[in-house]
Amino acid sequence: MIAALVAAGCSGGSSSKISPASTGAGGSIDSGGSSSEDAAGGTVGPPGTRGSGPDGEATTSTDSSAPGSSTDATSPPSDSGPADSAIPGWTLTWSDEFNGPDGSAVDPTKWTHDVGGTGWGNDELEYYTDGSQNAVVQGGYLVITATTQGASQYSCSYGTCKYTSARLKTQGLFAQEYGRFEARAQMPTGQGLWPAIWALGDNINTVSWPACGEIDFMETIGSDITTNHGSLHMPNGYGPTGTVTLPNGASFADAFHTFAVEWEPGTVSFLVDEQVYETQTQASVPAGDTWEFNHPFFLLINVAVGGQWPGSPNSTTTFPQTLKVDWIRAYQKTGTEP
């Protein structure tokens, strides 16, 4: 969610639809927007990448009937411990199951916070706090809350803040080169909301963004919560994006779904509920740009409010809004070094 909007739209995109059989009952993630700041708050570049949205994407649609993994929104957390995370052919290397006591902060050995109201290069409106009012473990979930409550005590780039939220990252605590990253989550909804689960190259503090590379594997905007965007961002503005849309008007806010990326040398594939809807390869990168996906990446989870891609909240938007994350996990192919 750090990159900037691609003014000319993304190339190399694709669009898929999950069939009703794959979504389960009910059918129901920064980062398809803009940015010129890195994860540590530094300036990184002109508008032109992160989660650029649907402009310029291919419109070929492919239906699939593979079984999915969503559950009804009222279901309890899906996992009961490490056994639930087993995937044939993959070895778990890192996870947070968010099974701490209700009301507790996130595990400080796994997460740090970005804090501030700088706009984050995307003209965002929220102030990111490090308090449990915006990021808390509750009922076996990580709950990130975007709200108006208490916002006026903070100063944002545009003046007195109107919203607060949270942005968590594993920078300095966990990063991995290649493998599978996945999260089971239920989205907030409403004009101006912009949730994302994503990854940035851990060399960002030395090479800046976008030279570090960015992988967005859960990214929606609240005005189109039926569609998930999977995107890559590279140094010179090449930001291929694919989308997957739930059928029959179902929403990613209605129930939990599993969002994943499988990353190998020269290839990155995006999945929702175990269906691959997009694959990007090093061979498709145009001359003049660089494939920046051959070094470790760290993970981020956030809910932005406003910004160049989703636009500002309006009279139809209700607060508070929450992103619920059941778990987030990282794997390596079995037999490879973590």
Secondary structure, 3 states (H helix, E strand, C coil): CCCCCCCCCCCCCEEEEECHHHHCCCCCCCCCCCCCECCCCCECCCCCCCCCCCCCCCCCCCEECCCCCCEECCCCCCCCCHHHHCECCEEEEEEECCCCCCCECCCCCCCEEECECCCCCCCECEEECCCCCCEEEECCEEEEEEECCCHHHCEECCEECCEEECEEECCCCCCECCEEEEEEEECCCCCCEEEEEEEEECCHHHHCCCCCCEEEEEECCHHHCCEEEEEEECCCCCCCEEEEECHHHCCCCCEEEEEEEEEECCEEEEEECCEEEEEEEHHHCCCCCCCCCCCCEEEEEEEEEECCCCCCCCCCCCCCEEEEEEEEEEEEECCCCC
